[in-house]
Amino acid sequence: MAKVEIYTWQSCPYCIRAKALLDSKQISYHEYPIDGDSQARLTMKDRAEGRSSVPQIFIDDKGIGGCDDLFALDQAKELDVLLDLSD
């Protein structure tokens, strides 16, 4: 199973939507809630090659982007491959 990490804000609708997709696939992930944590936000921005919007999602330490990117991968049938869910 792939290692999944997601940087979030608690009330961000895109964060909630991205986590719901991962939850629907029964994927465990490590969530970094960065509300009000400027150091965590800088860490996320560094890892995300300068992107500062949330969520920022990483699969096996590779930044895949945000919620729209996650759903695009799912629609393209590429997300299951990245998550090691394919047969």
Contacts in CASP RR format, 6 or more apart in sequence:
PFRMAT RR
TARGET T0000
AUTHOR 0000-0000-0000
METHOD contacts of the structure
MODEL  1
MAKVEIYTWQSCPYCIRAKALLDSKQISYHEYPIDGDSQARLTMKDRAEG
RSSVPQIFIDDKGIGGCDDLFALDQAKELDVLLDLSD
1 27 0 8 1.000
1 28 0 8 1.000
1 83 0 8 1.000
1 84 0 8 1.000
2 27 0 8 1.000
2 59 0 8 1.000
2 60 0 8 1.000
2 82 0 8 1.000
2 83 0 8 1.000
2 84 0 8 1.000
3 30 0 8 1.000
3 58 0 8 1.000
3 59 0 8 1.000
3 60 0 8 1.000
3 61 0 8 1.000
4 22 0 8 1.000
4 27 0 8 1.000
4 28 0 8 1.000
4 29 0 8 1.000
4 30 0 8 1.000
4 57 0 8 1.000
4 58 0 8 1.000
4 59 0 8 1.000
4 83 0 8 1.000
5 29 0 8 1.000
5 30 0 8 1.000
5 31 0 8 1.000
5 32 0 8 1.000
5 57 0 8 1.000
5 58 0 8 1.000
6 15 0 8 1.000
6 18 0 8 1.000
6 19 0 8 1.000
6 22 0 8 1.000
6 29 0 8 1.000
6 30 0 8 1.000
6 31 0 8 1.000
6 32 0 8 1.000
6 55 0 8 1.000
6 56 0 8 1.000
6 57 0 8 1.000
6 58 0 8 1.000
7 31 0 8 1.000
7 32 0 8 1.000
7 34 0 8 1.000
7 40 0 8 1.000
7 44 0 8 1.000
7 48 0 8 1.000
7 54 0 8 1.000
7 55 0 8 1.000
7 56 0 8 1.000
7 57 0 8 1.000
8 15 0 8 1.000
8 18 0 8 1.000
8 19 0 8 1.000
8 31 0 8 1.000
8 32 0 8 1.000
8 33 0 8 1.000
8 34 0 8 1.000
8 54 0 8 1.000
8 55 0 8 1.000
9 15 0 8 1.000
9 33 0 8 1.000
9 34 0 8 1.000
9 35 0 8 1.000
9 54 0 8 1.000
10 33 0 8 1.000
10 35 0 8 1.000
12 54 0 8 1.000
12 55 0 8 1.000
14 54 0 8 1.000
14 55 0 8 1.000
14 66 0 8 1.000
14 67 0 8 1.000
14 68 0 8 1.000
15 54 0 8 1.000
15 55 0 8 1.000
15 67 0 8 1.000
17 67 0 8 1.000
17 71 0 8 1.000
18 55 0 8 1.000
18 57 0 8 1.000
18 66 0 8 1.000
18 67 0 8 1.000
18 70 0 8 1.000
18 71 0 8 1.000
19 29 0 8 1.000
19 31 0 8 1.000
19 55 0 8 1.000
21 70 0 8 1.000
21 71 0 8 1.000
21 74 0 8 1.000
22 29 0 8 1.000
22 70 0 8 1.000
25 79 0 8 1.000
25 80 0 8 1.000
25 83 0 8 1.000
25 85 0 8 1.000
27 83 0 8 1.000
27 85 0 8 1.000
32 40 0 8 1.000
32 44 0 8 1.000
34 40 0 8 1.000
34 41 0 8 1.000
34 44 0 8 1.000
34 54 0 8 1.000
41 52 0 8 1.000
44 52 0 8 1.000
44 54 0 8 1.000
44 56 0 8 1.000
45 51 0 8 1.000
45 52 0 8 1.000
47 56 0 8 1.000
47 58 0 8 1.000
47 63 0 8 1.000
48 56 0 8 1.000
48 63 0 8 1.000
48 65 0 8 1.000
49 63 0 8 1.000
51 65 0 8 1.000
53 66 0 8 1.000
54 66 0 8 1.000
55 66 0 8 1.000
55 67 0 8 1.000
56 63 0 8 1.000
56 65 0 8 1.000
56 66 0 8 1.000
57 63 0 8 1.000
57 64 0 8 1.000
57 65 0 8 1.000
57 66 0 8 1.000
57 67 0 8 1.000
57 69 0 8 1.000
57 70 0 8 1.000
58 64 0 8 1.000
59 82 0 8 1.000
59 83 0 8 1.000
60 82 0 8 1.000
64 70 0 8 1.000
64 73 0 8 1.000
64 82 0 8 1.000
70 79 0 8 1.000
73 79 0 8 1.000
73 82 0 8 1.000
74 80 0 8 1.000
80 86 0 8 1.000
END
